[in-house]
């Protein structure tokens, strides 16, 4: 598996893992940012390695080009001096180097393409992390508002339950009043009936007592000459 495919799998695995166990968006986005930061560190390290390989291949291409130019110059010098065999030897070496240079150039082209892709991926990941960092506080604010709303809803639900309890208390109080009225009625029914004769006896007894008082008062006034 190439480094580019491997990195893609790393990021996808991080995202899928978080989505599978997502409960609190605020905690999830913090974890996601940590995972992305860890991935960025790995990508940066791998990118540096790919870029180093690009630089090595570039040095081989440049060195080969320099050797080709050197032996081309030596062949010309030998030919100018009338040493055609020497010139032929230098040209044979030049052709060998050119064949090697073709392979080196192809390796360099592949290394450069990989390095360009890694640099693009690295830069995009950096930009994505910066963008997500800017959005993180907004997401956290929304989560905080949602939690507050849930708390308000819970309190409102508690208030509704309290109102229901008040209604139940009203019904129980009405029932208690009805029981008390019934008990009072039973007490009235259980008391002895009124006796009219006894009432008359008490009335005349009170009249007799009052007459005795009047008689004694009159006697006292007579004794005092009043």
C-alpha positions as CSV (number, residue, x, y, z in Angstrom):
1,X,0.0,0.0,0.0
2,X,1.4,3.4,-1.0
3,X,1.8,6.2,1.5
4,X,-1.0,8.2,0.0
5,X,-3.5,5.3,0.3
6,X,-2.2,4.6,3.8
7,X,-2.8,8.2,4.9
8,X,-6.3,8.2,3.3
9,X,-7.1,5.0,5.3
10,X,-5.9,6.6,8.5
11,X,-8.1,9.7,8.2
12,X,-11.1,7.6,7.2
13,X,-10.6,5.3,10.1
14,X,-10.4,8.2,12.5
15,X,-13.7,9.7,11.1
16,X,-15.6,6.4,11.0
17,X,-14.5,5.5,14.5
18,X,-15.7,8.8,15.9
19,X,-19.0,8.6,14.1
20,X,-19.7,5.1,15.3
21,X,-19.3,6.2,19.0
22,X,-20.5,9.8,18.7
23,X,-22.4,10.9,21.8
24,X,-21.4,14.4,22.7
25,X,-20.6,16.5,19.5
26,X,-18.3,18.8,21.5
27,X,-16.2,15.9,22.8
28,X,-16.3,14.3,19.4
29,X,-15.0,17.3,17.6
30,X,-12.2,17.7,20.2
31,X,-11.2,14.1,19.7
32,X,-11.5,14.5,15.9
33,X,-9.2,17.5,16.1
34,X,-6.6,15.6,18.1
35,X,-6.8,12.7,15.6
36,X,-6.3,15.1,12.7
37,X,-3.4,16.7,14.5
38,X,-1.8,13.3,15.0
39,X,-2.4,12.4,11.4
40,X,-0.9,15.7,10.4
41,X,2.3,14.9,12.3
42,X,2.5,11.5,10.5
43,X,1.8,13.1,7.1
44,X,4.4,15.8,7.7
45,X,7.0,13.1,8.5
46,X,6.1,11.0,5.5
47,X,6.0,14.1,3.3
48,X,9.5,15.0,4.4
49,X,10.7,11.4,3.5
50,X,9.1,11.6,0.0
51,X,10.6,15.1,-0.6
52,X,14.0,13.8,0.5
53,X,13.6,11.0,-2.1
54,X,12.7,13.5,-4.7
55,X,15.8,15.5,-3.9
56,X,18.0,12.4,-4.0
57,X,16.6,11.5,-7.5
58,X,17.2,15.1,-8.6
59,X,20.8,14.9,-7.5
60,X,21.3,11.7,-9.5
61,X,19.8,13.3,-12.6
62,X,21.9,16.4,-12.3
63,X,25.1,14.3,-11.6
64,X,24.3,12.1,-14.7
65,X,23.8,15.2,-16.8
66,X,27.1,16.6,-15.7
67,X,28.8,13.3,-16.5
68,X,27.2,13.2,-19.9
69,X,28.4,16.7,-20.6
70,X,31.9,15.9,-19.3
71,X,32.4,12.8,-21.6
72,X,30.9,14.7,-24.5
73,X,33.6,17.4,-23.9
74,X,36.3,14.8,-23.6
75,X,35.2,13.1,-26.9
76,X,35.4,16.5,-28.6
77,X,38.8,17.3,-27.2
78,X,40.2,13.9,-28.2
79,X,38.7,14.2,-31.7
80,X,40.2,17.7,-32.0
81,X,43.6,16.2,-31.1
82,X,43.2,13.6,-33.8
83,X,42.7,10.7,-31.3
84,X,39.5,9.2,-32.9
85,X,39.8,6.0,-30.8
86,X,39.8,7.9,-27.6
87,X,36.9,10.0,-28.8
88,X,35.0,6.8,-29.6
89,X,35.7,5.5,-26.0
90,X,34.4,8.7,-24.5
91,X,31.3,8.7,-26.7
92,X,30.6,5.0,-25.7
93,X,30.8,6.1,-22.0
94,X,28.5,9.0,-22.7
95,X,25.9,6.8,-24.3
96,X,26.0,4.4,-21.3
97,X,25.5,7.4,-19.0
98,X,22.6,8.7,-21.1
99,X,20.9,5.3,-20.8
100,X,21.3,5.5,-17.0
101,X,20.2,9.0,-17.1
102,X,16.9,8.0,-18.7
103,X,16.1,5.6,-15.9
104,X,17.2,8.3,-13.3
105,X,14.9,10.8,-15.0
106,X,11.9,8.5,-14.9
107,X,12.6,7.8,-11.2
108,X,12.9,11.5,-10.5
109,X,9.6,12.2,-12.3
110,X,7.8,9.6,-10.2
111,X,9.4,10.9,-7.0
112,X,8.5,14.5,-7.9
113,X,4.9,13.5,-8.6
114,X,4.6,11.7,-5.2
115,X,6.2,14.7,-3.4
116,X,3.8,17.1,-5.1
117,X,0.8,15.0,-4.0
118,X,2.1,14.7,-0.5
119,X,2.7,18.4,-0.3
120,X,-0.8,19.1,-1.6
121,X,-2.3,16.7,0.9
122,X,-0.2,18.1,3.7
123,X,-1.3,21.7,2.8
124,X,-4.9,20.7,2.5
125,X,-4.9,18.9,5.9
126,X,-3.3,22.0,7.5
127,X,-6.0,24.2,5.9
128,X,-8.8,21.8,7.0
129,X,-7.5,21.8,10.5
130,X,-7.4,25.6,10.6
131,X,-11.0,25.7,9.2
132,X,-12.3,23.2,11.7
133,X,-10.5,25.0,14.5
134,X,-12.4,28.1,13.5
135,X,-15.7,26.3,13.4
136,X,-15.1,24.3,16.6
137,X,-16.1,27.1,19.0
138,X,-19.3,27.6,17.0
139,X,-20.2,23.9,17.3
140,X,-19.4,23.9,21.0
141,X,-21.7,27.0,21.5
142,X,-24.5,25.2,19.7
143,X,-24.0,22.1,21.9
144,X,-24.1,24.3,25.0
145,X,-27.3,26.0,23.9
146,X,-28.8,22.5,23.2
147,X,-27.9,21.3,26.7
148,X,-29.4,24.4,28.2
149,X,-32.6,23.9,26.2
150,X,-32.7,20.3,27.5
151,X,-32.3,21.6,31.0
152,X,-35.1,24.1,30.5
153,X,-37.3,21.4,29.1
154,X,-36.6,19.2,32.1
155,X,-37.5,22.1,34.5
156,X,-40.7,22.8,32.5
157,X,-41.6,19.1,32.7
158,X,-41.0,19.3,36.5
159,X,-43.3,22.3,36.7
160,X,-46.0,20.4,34.9
161,X,-45.6,17.6,37.4
162,X,-45.9,20.1,40.2
163,X,-49.1,21.5,38.7
164,X,-50.4,17.9,38.5
165,X,-49.5,17.4,42.2
166,X,-51.4,20.6,43.1
167,X,-54.4,19.3,41.3
168,X,-54.1,16.0,43.1
169,X,-53.8,17.9,46.5
170,X,-57.0,19.9,45.6
171,X,-58.9,16.7,45.0
172,X,-57.6,15.2,48.2
173,X,-58.6,18.3,50.2
174,X,-62.1,18.3,48.7
175,X,-62.4,14.6,49.7
176,X,-61.1,15.4,53.2
177,X,-63.7,18.2,53.5
178,X,-66.5,15.8,52.4
179,X,-65.3,13.2,55.0
180,X,-65.4,15.9,57.7
181,X,-68.9,17.1,56.8
182,X,-70.1,13.5,56.9
183,X,-68.5,12.9,60.3
184,X,-70.2,16.1,61.7
185,X,-73.5,15.0,60.3
186,X,-73.1,11.6,61.9
187,X,-72.3,13.3,65.2
188,X,-75.5,15.5,65.0
189,X,-77.6,12.4,64.2
190,X,-76.0,10.5,67.1
191,X,-76.8,13.2,69.8
192,X,-79.9,12.8,72.1
193,X,-83.1,14.4,70.8
194,X,-84.5,17.6,72.4
195,X,-86.8,17.2,75.5
196,X,-89.4,20.0,75.5
197,X,-90.5,19.1,79.1
198,X,-87.0,19.5,80.4
199,X,-86.7,22.8,78.7
200,X,-89.9,24.0,80.4
201,X,-88.7,22.8,83.8
202,X,-85.5,24.7,83.4
203,X,-87.5,27.8,82.4
204,X,-89.8,27.8,85.4
205,X,-86.9,27.0,87.7
206,X,-85.2,30.1,86.5
207,X,-88.4,32.1,87.0
208,X,-88.8,30.9,90.6
209,X,-85.2,31.7,91.4
210,X,-85.7,35.2,90.0
211,X,-88.9,35.7,92.2
212,X,-87.0,34.7,95.3
213,X,-84.4,37.2,94.6
214,X,-87.1,39.9,94.1
215,X,-88.7,39.0,97.5
216,X,-85.4,39.2,99.3
217,X,-84.6,42.5,97.7
218,X,-87.9,44.0,98.8
219,X,-87.5,42.7,102.3
220,X,-84.0,44.3,102.5
221,X,-85.4,47.7,101.3
222,X,-88.1,47.6,104.0
223,X,-85.6,47.0,106.7
224,X,-83.5,49.9,105.5
225,X,-86.4,52.2,105.2
226,X,-85.9,52.7,101.6
